[in-house]
């Protein structure tokens, strides 16, 4: 999986974590946070079920739909951008776009119902907020962003 995201360096840039920490996850010395794994699996275009069970060979995850719902993508992008601003976390625009695109893909694949999509945006924002705060609280990481 790491090869698909540019090795340890690419993975560390993608999830804003030191390469040494990712190596510890890879080697089984520590356990990675779920959302870091989810981000890496998504970026590698692998199926999260493969990572969780190991029962099947890796499969390519479904691509972002060709027919993009501009309204939904705009709402997801705005919610992610506002979250990072509210949490006072610096996020390069490329990473903001990547996160928003992944979250958009998750939501659009899960449901077409507008009400459910609105609820999912709120849920994803809260999950990201928890990940950001956990990263900020992690002792010795020196990280101010997730």
C-alpha positions as CSV (number, residue, x, y, z in Angstrom):
1,X,0.0,0.0,0.0
2,X,2.8,2.4,0.9
3,X,4.3,2.1,-2.6
4,X,1.0,3.3,-4.1
5,X,1.2,6.6,-2.2
6,X,4.9,7.3,-2.7
7,X,6.4,5.3,0.1
8,X,7.0,6.5,3.6
9,X,7.7,10.0,2.4
10,X,4.5,10.2,0.3
11,X,2.4,8.7,3.1
12,X,3.9,11.1,5.7
13,X,3.1,14.1,3.5
14,X,-0.4,12.8,2.8
15,X,-1.4,12.4,6.4
16,X,1.0,14.9,7.9
17,X,2.7,12.4,10.1
18,X,6.4,11.6,10.5
19,X,7.7,8.8,8.3
20,X,9.2,7.2,11.4
21,X,5.8,6.9,12.9
22,X,4.4,5.3,9.7
23,X,7.3,2.8,9.8
24,X,6.2,1.9,13.3
25,X,2.7,1.2,12.1
26,X,4.0,-0.8,9.1
27,X,6.2,-2.9,11.4
28,X,3.5,-3.5,13.9
29,X,5.2,-1.7,16.7
30,X,2.3,0.8,17.2
31,X,-1.2,1.0,15.9
32,X,-2.3,3.7,13.5
33,X,-5.4,5.8,13.9
34,X,-8.3,4.6,11.9
35,X,-8.6,7.8,9.9
36,X,-4.9,7.8,8.9
37,X,-5.4,4.3,7.6
38,X,-8.6,5.3,5.8
39,X,-6.8,8.2,4.1
40,X,-3.9,6.0,3.0
41,X,-6.1,3.2,1.7
42,X,-8.2,5.7,-0.2
43,X,-5.2,7.4,-1.7
44,X,-3.8,4.0,-2.7
45,X,-7.2,3.2,-4.3
46,X,-7.5,0.1,-2.3
47,X,-10.6,-1.4,-0.6
48,X,-10.8,-0.7,3.2
49,X,-12.3,-4.2,3.6
50,X,-9.0,-5.8,2.3
51,X,-7.1,-3.9,4.9
52,X,-9.4,-4.8,7.7
53,X,-9.8,-8.5,7.0
54,X,-6.8,-9.5,4.8
55,X,-9.1,-12.2,3.4
56,X,-9.0,-11.1,-0.2
57,X,-6.3,-9.6,-2.5
58,X,-6.3,-5.9,-2.7
59,X,-8.9,-4.5,-5.0
60,X,-9.0,-1.1,-6.6
61,X,-11.6,1.1,-4.8
62,X,-14.4,2.6,-6.9
63,X,-13.3,5.8,-8.5
64,X,-15.0,9.1,-7.9
65,X,-18.1,9.2,-10.0
66,X,-17.8,10.8,-13.5
67,X,-20.9,12.8,-12.9
68,X,-19.8,15.0,-10.0
69,X,-22.6,16.6,-8.0
70,X,-21.3,20.2,-7.8
71,X,-23.6,21.1,-5.0
72,X,-22.5,18.2,-2.8
73,X,-18.8,18.6,-3.6
74,X,-19.1,22.3,-2.8
75,X,-20.7,21.6,0.6
76,X,-18.1,19.0,1.5
77,X,-15.3,21.3,0.5
78,X,-16.7,24.2,2.5
79,X,-17.3,22.0,5.6
80,X,-13.8,20.7,5.6
81,X,-12.3,24.1,5.0
82,X,-14.4,25.6,7.8
83,X,-13.4,22.8,10.1
84,X,-9.7,23.3,9.7
85,X,-10.1,27.1,10.0
86,X,-12.2,26.7,13.2
87,X,-9.6,24.4,14.7
88,X,-6.9,26.8,13.7
89,X,-5.0,24.2,11.8
90,X,-3.0,25.1,8.7
91,X,-3.8,22.9,5.8
92,X,-2.2,23.3,2.3
93,X,-4.8,23.8,-0.4
94,X,-3.7,20.6,-2.1
95,X,-4.5,18.6,1.0
96,X,-7.8,20.4,1.5
97,X,-8.8,19.3,-2.0
98,X,-7.7,15.7,-1.4
99,X,-9.6,15.4,1.9
100,X,-12.7,17.0,0.4
101,X,-12.5,14.7,-2.7
102,X,-12.2,11.6,-0.6
103,X,-15.0,12.6,1.7
104,X,-17.2,13.5,-1.3
105,X,-16.5,10.0,-2.8
106,X,-17.4,8.3,0.4
107,X,-20.7,10.3,0.7
108,X,-21.7,10.0,-2.9
109,X,-21.0,6.2,-2.9
110,X,-23.0,5.7,0.3
111,X,-26.3,7.4,-0.5
112,X,-28.1,9.6,-3.1
113,X,-30.6,10.9,-0.5
114,X,-30.0,14.7,0.1
115,X,-31.0,14.5,3.7
116,X,-28.7,11.5,4.4
117,X,-25.9,13.3,2.6
118,X,-26.3,16.4,4.8
119,X,-26.1,14.2,7.9
120,X,-23.0,12.4,6.6
121,X,-21.3,15.7,6.0
122,X,-21.9,16.6,9.7
123,X,-20.7,13.1,10.8
124,X,-17.5,13.4,8.7
125,X,-16.8,16.8,10.1
126,X,-17.0,15.5,13.6
127,X,-14.8,12.5,12.8
128,X,-12.2,14.8,11.3
129,X,-12.5,17.2,14.3
130,X,-11.8,14.2,16.6
131,X,-8.8,13.2,14.5
132,X,-7.4,16.7,14.5
133,X,-7.8,17.1,18.3
134,X,-6.3,13.7,18.9
135,X,-3.3,14.6,16.8
136,X,-2.9,17.9,18.7
137,X,-3.1,16.1,22.1
138,X,-0.6,13.4,21.2
139,X,2.4,14.0,23.4
140,X,5.7,14.5,21.8
141,X,4.4,14.7,18.2
142,X,4.9,18.5,17.9
143,X,2.1,18.4,15.3
144,X,-0.4,21.2,15.1
145,X,-2.4,19.6,12.3
146,X,-3.9,16.3,11.4
